[in-house]
Amino acid sequence: MGLKTKAEYIESLREMNPVVYMFGEKITNVVDNPRIRAGIESTASTYEVAELDEFRDLVITHSPLIDEPVNRFCLPPESIEDLVARVKLNRKLGSWVGTCHQRCTGLDCLSTLSIVTYDVDQKHGTSYNKNFVNFLKYMQKNDLTANAGVTDVKGDRSLGPKAQADEDMYVRVVEKRDDGIVVRGAKVHQTGSLSSHEIIVLPTRAMKPEDKDYAVAFAIPSDAPGLIHVVGRSSLDTRELDGCDTGNMRYSKYCPTLIFNDVFVPWDRVFLCGESEFAVDMVIKFSSFHRQSHGGCKAGKIDCMVGTALTLMDYNGTSKAGHHKQKVIDMIHRAETLYGCCLASSYEGNEQPSGTYFIDTVLANASKIHEGKEMAEATRLMIDVCGGFVADLPSDKDFENPEIGGMLKKYLKAKEGIPVENRIKMFRLAEKLAMESADTISDIHGGGSPEAHRVTIFRESDTKSKIKRAKRLAGIED
Ligand SMILES: Cc1cc2nc3c(=O)[nH]c(=O)nc-3n(C[C@H](O)[C@H](O)[C@H](O)COP(=O)(O)OP(=O)(O)OC[C@H]3O[C@@H](n4cnc5c(N)ncnc54)[C@H](O)[C@@H]3O)c2cc1C
């Protein structure tokens, strides 16, 4: 009980027994599998930094609910300061791991449930908020990590859940029992599901009354009976299995497909069941929180790219090249505008009826659209500055080969005084930053497709007041 150290976090995962498949094989030792472990290490950093002076004040906060110190990733925001701290922490962690630390999604789910379960209870007289608060206490007291089970497989995108040819295309309730519900379906792109103690499931879209069996939210342990994790491919993933050429020496990201093969959920872990009109609130709240989280950590990732570009400029002898400096400036301003937009969405946040704070949705979604385009531009600029070896550097095994290693090191040396090994390491990091598909593609689709961001911006913007302003200037009276 209480805050966990990194070692305690890893041990707590060791005590779990999830059903996992990867690359065609069943994996029994998840924690020591090098591919999955590199992802677990990313999440472990959220525990590790809690003990570092540089991070402690940002990570450790106080929970009025349990009246104890908690990790910020277990605290739904209770003030504007909390909203701001989320962004600052995500930026610092993004630049610490250079990939996705994976723990923000669970907080985004907790924050959403903290708001919406209260609203559902007000309308329907249900007791979802009580269930949620008890679950939150459990998360906080044990310093647990949760992932976000939001994205359904969705089948034919032109049809709603109930209209699908196969009725399991969205996670649904297949049985209601006295002691709980049984759910079936699949959630995809499940960032860090095996780094998580808990899987929190929310609806992925607005639902109609006929979709009520699909309007379901709940939490289950990541090793619940019937739950199957299938770890997806990511470019560069065999590097971790090979034990070399990983680029990022410690951290990585993986996203399993999660199959719910008739999983039992006790009633006290159910947070929505049939109140279909609230599915849309859950989606908007979650995706907006998550888009705000992205702006922080992706700004941190650009910080790593800037550091990589500047170091290779030094190693290559181009530090004084004017166009390289300009390109680094262009990378920095992209990180800062992304960060600034997320900070603004926090400062413009407001208190919800439950007492939890919510960000400004339009600003959070604007930052995500910005991220989708500008991360790609920052990556392009980094590759331009670093050079072609971001693409095709020989393996460390070739550098160690007694027959060719010496020749390779001779020809890959650049500026005098810089060990060739350092130049090789930096190129490898640039490759990882640019080409880790499990991370780079989340810049575009993470937290919803770019069109979803646009739709949310239009729906949530006060367009009426903009029309009024324009008509006033033109001298038109309604
Ligand atoms: C690296 C990564 C990590 C992720 N992590 C998580 C996670 O931890 N948890 C989680 O729940 N999800 C996660 N996601 C999922 C992410 O939210 C989805 O990928 C995103 O919502 C898009 O859904 P999709 O992949 O099914 O694509 P689709 O929804 O099929 O979208 C593909 C394209 O079709 C368009 N489209 C889809 N439906 C329609 C329609 N009806 N009309 C018009 N156009 C349409 C979209 O706008 C888009 O352009 C992650 C995704 C990635 C790539």
The ligand as a MOL file (V3000), in Angstrom:
LIG
                    3D

  0  0  0     0  0            999 V3000
M  V30 BEGIN CTAB
M  V30 COUNTS 53 58 0 0 0
M  V30 BEGIN ATOM
M  V30 1 C -0.0210 4.1300 -31.7480 0
M  V30 2 C -1.4460 4.1940 -31.3040 0
M  V30 3 C -1.7680 4.0760 -29.9620 0
M  V30 4 C -3.0980 4.0730 -29.5460 0
M  V30 5 N -3.3970 3.8860 -28.2170 0
M  V30 6 C -4.6910 3.6810 -27.8560 0
M  V30 7 C -5.0300 3.3130 -26.5160 0
M  V30 8 O -4.1660 3.2230 -25.6470 0
M  V30 9 N -6.3260 3.0770 -26.2100 0
M  V30 10 C -7.3110 3.1730 -27.1470 0
M  V30 11 O -8.4600 2.9160 -26.8180 0
M  V30 12 N -7.0240 3.5270 -28.4270 0
M  V30 13 C -5.7560 3.7740 -28.7910 0
M  V30 14 N -5.4580 4.1180 -30.0950 0
M  V30 15 C -6.5330 4.0850 -31.0670 0
M  V30 16 C -6.8910 5.4020 -31.7310 0
M  V30 17 O -7.7190 6.1670 -30.8970 0
M  V30 18 C -7.5690 5.0350 -33.0770 0
M  V30 19 O -6.5620 4.5110 -33.9280 0
M  V30 20 C -8.2810 6.1920 -33.7120 0
M  V30 21 O -9.4210 6.5440 -32.9590 0
M  V30 22 C -8.7210 5.8320 -35.1530 0
M  V30 23 O -9.4940 4.6650 -35.1380 0
M  V30 24 P -9.1350 3.4850 -36.1660 0
M  V30 25 O -7.7010 3.1720 -36.0280 0
M  V30 26 O -10.1280 2.4040 -35.9680 0
M  V30 27 O -9.3180 4.1180 -37.6010 0
M  V30 28 P -10.6900 4.4580 -38.3040 0
M  V30 29 O -11.6960 4.9090 -37.3010 0
M  V30 30 O -11.0670 3.3620 -39.2080 0
M  V30 31 O -10.2800 5.7370 -39.1460 0
M  V30 32 C -9.5790 5.6420 -40.3980 0
M  V30 33 C -10.0300 6.8140 -41.2640 0
M  V30 34 O -11.4200 6.6620 -41.6170 0
M  V30 35 C -12.1550 7.8170 -41.1830 0
M  V30 36 N -13.4910 7.3380 -40.7520 0
M  V30 37 C -13.7440 6.3500 -39.8630 0
M  V30 38 N -15.0830 6.1900 -39.7240 0
M  V30 39 C -15.6690 7.0900 -40.5410 0
M  V30 40 C -17.0340 7.4200 -40.8480 0
M  V30 41 N -18.0510 6.7860 -40.2750 0
M  V30 42 N -17.2420 8.4270 -41.7240 0
M  V30 43 C -16.2200 9.0960 -42.3060 0
M  V30 44 N -14.9170 8.8100 -42.0620 0
M  V30 45 C -14.6490 7.8350 -41.1900 0
M  V30 46 C -11.3360 8.4490 -40.0810 0
M  V30 47 O -11.5990 9.8310 -39.9050 0
M  V30 48 C -9.9100 8.1930 -40.5860 0
M  V30 49 O -9.5720 9.1640 -41.5370 0
M  V30 50 C -4.1260 4.1990 -30.5030 0
M  V30 51 C -3.8010 4.3380 -31.8610 0
M  V30 52 C -2.4910 4.3420 -32.2630 0
M  V30 53 C -2.1810 4.4440 -33.7400 0
M  V30 END ATOM
M  V30 BEGIN BOND
M  V30 1 1 1 2
M  V30 2 1 2 3
M  V30 3 2 2 52
M  V30 4 2 3 4
M  V30 5 1 4 5
M  V30 6 1 4 50
M  V30 7 2 5 6
M  V30 8 1 6 7
M  V30 9 1 6 13
M  V30 10 2 7 8
M  V30 11 1 7 9
M  V30 12 1 9 10
M  V30 13 2 10 11
M  V30 14 1 10 12
M  V30 15 2 12 13
M  V30 16 1 13 14
M  V30 17 1 14 15
M  V30 18 1 14 50
M  V30 19 1 15 16
M  V30 20 1 16 17
M  V30 21 1 16 18
M  V30 22 1 18 19
M  V30 23 1 18 20
M  V30 24 1 20 21
M  V30 25 1 20 22
M  V30 26 1 22 23
M  V30 27 1 23 24
M  V30 28 2 24 25
M  V30 29 1 24 26
M  V30 30 1 24 27
M  V30 31 1 27 28
M  V30 32 2 28 29
M  V30 33 1 28 30
M  V30 34 1 28 31
M  V30 35 1 31 32
M  V30 36 1 32 33
M  V30 37 1 33 34
M  V30 38 1 33 48
M  V30 39 1 34 35
M  V30 40 1 35 36
M  V30 41 1 35 46
M  V30 42 1 36 37
M  V30 43 1 36 45
M  V30 44 2 37 38
M  V30 45 1 38 39
M  V30 46 1 39 40
M  V30 47 2 39 45
M  V30 48 1 40 41
M  V30 49 2 40 42
M  V30 50 1 42 43
M  V30 51 2 43 44
M  V30 52 1 44 45
M  V30 53 1 46 47
M  V30 54 1 46 48
M  V30 55 1 48 49
M  V30 56 2 50 51
M  V30 57 1 51 52
M  V30 58 1 52 53
M  V30 END BOND
M  V30 END CTAB
M  END
